[in-house]
Amino acid sequence: MTSPAFLIAVTALLNFMMLLVLLSLRRSGLPGVREWLWANVLELAALGCYLATPLGMPVIPIILGNALLGAAICGFYAGCRRFLQLSVPVRPLLISLVVYMIILGFLRFYVDYLHLRVVLTSIYHGTLDALIGYTILRHHPKTRATHGHDFTGGFAVLLAFGYLVRGILYLQHPELKYWFNDSSALNLTFLALGAVVIPGLTMGAVVMAHDAILTASEEVASRDFLTNALSRKAFIEQATRQMATAARTGRPVSLLLLDIDHFKSINDRFGHAVGDEVLRDFTLIMHSALRAADCLGRLGGEEFGLLLYGASPAEARSISERLRALVEANTVRIGDNLTAYTMSGGLAHWSAEESLQELTLRADTALYQAKDAGRNCIVISQPMSPTSPPEHAH
Ligand SMILES: Nc1nc2c(ncn2[C@@H]2O[C@H](COP(=O)(O)OP(=O)(O)OP(=O)(O)O)[C@@H](O)[C@H]2O)c(=O)[nH]1
């Protein structure tokens, strides 16, 4: 038959394994990992105190053990808040722990009410589990599915519910036994409930952390390091996705290819570092003038692609002209001097049967025409009619 001591020993082993898994995440630098680590260390120490019950020194399991376990769950909650970039209510957590310990001590050493102590621990741990569940589910990322958040938040809510049941049961039945000297199914069930809290929640936290690491590395891989525009590959993927959506919804799409004028001479005159600065400046202007949904990618060198989703041909034309004018009006500081530069653009409005490659070819031809026409202008490609001449916006 399983005994409470055996259950505690197994939990300690589980705890230790989760500690090792968390240690492997330390290098990630993710906020919250340090607190989760501490929560597991504190739980291990608490379990050690509980195992000392047969020694007959109640202060070790009841005061020290419960203080450490209470601190462990507070630490886990703090880790979740840090992970989610939220502030940690350190003072309220500390005060709650101190008050909890004072009442617990009172219920053991002043009046000895075992069932009220069980009710009190149920309220304390249940409330913290509910807070953990609520916080994680409330701050669930909106743009992607994350099983880690669902699992951890859902598990914490379930634990809170388990504690609620335990609290009510012990409140209504003061005759129920609890703890080391009782191997009844009920005692073991509630003991197991308390035992799985930190290892179970830690497992969820590890999944959340892996998800965050994966998302961050995907973001880095899809961005051009110098300008923070999308990489060519990511641009093509995103543009293809947006065109597929447009094909379904009937929304208009335009592609603008942009190229900084005489960029080679900027490099030649001021050096490569200044050229890099101009590239960064250019993308800053683009990002500040565009909507978040507009997809800007660096296609190579000083050439960029901009997919304008949802913009009508007239809107795309006015956006392109606005961007050109913004670049023309802007200056970059080079030492003590201010230098201006311009850009040319080729704009093509997408028609449903066209592939991204065909659309890009038309925009590219328009871009060449803009360069031929003297630069610092936007040329609009005429859709579907090979005979119609290109139109100049500026
Ligand atoms: N500083 C810097 N220069 C780059 C980078 N990538 C490409 N280039 C340079 O960009 C220049 C592009 O020159 P060209 O293709 O002749 O174009 P351009 O001088 O802008 O002439 P037009 O496009 O015809 O106006 C080359 O000198 C490349 O070395 C980069 O990441 N940083």
The ligand as an SDF file (V2000), in Angstrom:
LIG
                    3D

 32 34  0  0  0  0  0  0  0  0999 V2000
   26.4240   49.7570  -47.5450 N   0  0  0  0  0  0  0  0  0  0  0  0
   25.8630   48.7200  -48.1500 C   0  0  0  0  0  0  0  0  0  0  0  0
   25.8910   48.6350  -49.4810 N   0  0  0  0  0  0  0  0  0  0  0  0
   25.3060   47.5970  -50.0830 C   0  0  0  0  0  0  0  0  0  0  0  0
   24.6750   46.5660  -49.3440 C   0  0  0  0  0  0  0  0  0  0  0  0
   24.1740   45.6800  -50.2330 N   0  0  0  0  0  0  0  0  0  0  0  0
   24.4880   46.1050  -51.4590 C   0  0  0  0  0  0  0  0  0  0  0  0
   25.1790   47.2790  -51.3950 N   0  0  0  0  0  0  0  0  0  0  0  0
   25.7350   48.0940  -52.4700 C   0  0  0  0  0  0  0  0  0  0  0  0
   24.6530   48.7100  -53.1560 O   0  0  0  0  0  0  0  0  0  0  0  0
   25.1640   49.1440  -54.4310 C   0  0  0  0  0  0  0  0  0  0  0  0
   24.1200   48.9680  -55.5060 C   0  0  0  0  0  0  0  0  0  0  0  0
   24.5720   49.5940  -56.6250 O   0  0  0  0  0  0  0  0  0  0  0  0
   23.8070   49.5900  -58.0090 P   0  0  0  0  0  0  0  0  0  0  0  0
   23.0960   48.2700  -58.1680 O   0  0  0  0  0  0  0  0  0  0  0  0
   24.7680   49.9870  -59.0710 O   0  0  0  0  0  0  0  0  0  0  0  0
   22.6810   50.6290  -57.8280 O   0  0  0  0  0  0  0  0  0  0  0  0
   22.7160   52.2030  -57.5920 P   0  0  0  0  0  0  0  0  0  0  0  0
   24.0770   52.7290  -57.4080 O   0  0  0  0  0  0  0  0  0  0  0  0
   21.7570   52.4730  -56.4700 O   0  0  0  0  0  0  0  0  0  0  0  0
   22.1450   52.7570  -58.9310 O   0  0  0  0  0  0  0  0  0  0  0  0
   20.6310   52.8800  -59.3430 P   0  0  0  0  0  0  0  0  0  0  0  0
   19.8960   51.7950  -58.6120 O   0  0  0  0  0  0  0  0  0  0  0  0
   20.6360   52.6860  -60.8030 O   0  0  0  0  0  0  0  0  0  0  0  0
   20.1690   54.2320  -58.9350 O   0  0  0  0  0  0  0  0  0  0  0  0
   26.4350   48.3220  -54.6740 C   0  0  0  0  0  0  0  0  0  0  0  0
   27.5350   49.1730  -54.6150 O   0  0  0  0  0  0  0  0  0  0  0  0
   26.4650   47.3320  -53.5300 C   0  0  0  0  0  0  0  0  0  0  0  0
   27.7780   47.0670  -53.0820 O   0  0  0  0  0  0  0  0  0  0  0  0
   24.6740   46.6780  -47.9290 C   0  0  0  0  0  0  0  0  0  0  0  0
   24.1460   45.8420  -47.1920 O   0  0  0  0  0  0  0  0  0  0  0  0
   25.2750   47.7610  -47.3630 N   0  0  0  0  0  0  0  0  0  0  0  0
  1  2  1  0
  2  3  2  0
  2 32  1  0
  3  4  1  0
  4  5  2  0
  4  8  1  0
  5  6  1  0
  5 30  1  0
  6  7  2  0
  7  8  1  0
  8  9  1  0
  9 10  1  0
  9 28  1  0
 10 11  1  0
 11 12  1  0
 11 26  1  0
 12 13  1  0
 13 14  1  0
 14 15  2  0
 14 16  1  0
 14 17  1  0
 17 18  1  0
 18 19  2  0
 18 20  1  0
 18 21  1  0
 21 22  1  0
 22 23  2  0
 22 24  1  0
 22 25  1  0
 26 27  1  0
 26 28  1  0
 28 29  1  0
 30 31  2  0
 30 32  1  0
M  END
$$$$
